[in-house]
């Protein structure tokens, strides 16, 4: 995990597993009294490895999504640094899988399993022998369908990337064209694809539009980089109407601004933003447009340190991670009333770039993610609240 990442528009599981780049907000109205540290009490942890996962630095097992039943999907890295997809059901059964056409070299393979819906359908991606990316849809019986968005580039680190799937089978993501400009898309369950380009999105390399999350009603949340490489959030209604939005306190320089990462059934959005000092803060945006910033008390204030709001469930509970002044990652849970609990998975490393990174939360409050230990090896974890 690092505090900076390559462009979000060129996401492979290798990129995203190392943490995220981000955006920020002012801390002035945060209720610091609503904070607790809970490494174990109040929650139960399951940790596991996928058979075949390697045990070297920056290898291991990563969870990237969790559904209502508690099934999780993700990827693992073998001794040749090749990625493989997997799904683990709530009862502990693990099935690994490969997409036909996956490359077999270092940094290639199947992964990026960023969505699993209630039916157990997984959306992920693979990179071929030339590092071109394709999106896959895997049904619970193991059938894999791949697709590319028309206009996606065919050079290294271009192609089609998924970000989420809803229970109706609609998929959102982004594709990178031949000029490394990003465009969002939504793919309906019947295979029809609609392109999403927010007015004002930049048209240079590493700029453009990304669609990050879709709720049951088909409302999409995401962000775009403008011509100055400043990020802005947006909401796209099911009828295609796009509403951009800003987060008060977000910086206006390159690499600053606001990123919307998750939307729940009510239309509430969670994300993060970067202020003019490149410090990161979380935010929640209500359906009426009201924005509430938040920061974890122990979050660092250095460049790209701070609080990363990443996922929100239908109860308005947000999870994500924060990076402290020493560069260590910790998970957090924020309730709808603003109470924040910090946590770290058992055996998480405490060094710079080590620690706990949650990536998903379901309706029951179960959280899936990964942690890196003191040897920089990744392990999957599932955190469930005590009854």
ABEGO torsion letter per residue (X at the ends): XBABBBBAAABBAAAAAAEBBBBBBBAAABBAABBBBBAABGBBBBBBBBBGBBABBGBEBBBABBBAAGBBBBBBBBAAGBBBBBBBBAAGBBBBBBBBGBBABBGBEBBGBABBBAAGBBBBBBBBAAGBBBBBBBBAAGBBBBBBBBGBBABBGBEBBBABBBAAGBBBBBBBBAAGBBBBBBBBAAGBBBBBBBBGBBABBGBEBBBABBBAAGBBBBBBBBAAGBBBBBBBBAAGBBBBBBBBGBBABBGBEBBBABBBAAGBBBBBBBBAAGBBBBBBBBAAGBBBBBBBAABBABBGBEBBBABBBAAGBBBEBBBBAAGBBBBBBBBAAGBBBBBBBBGBBABBGBEBBBABBBAAGBBBBBBBBAAGBBBBBBBBBBX
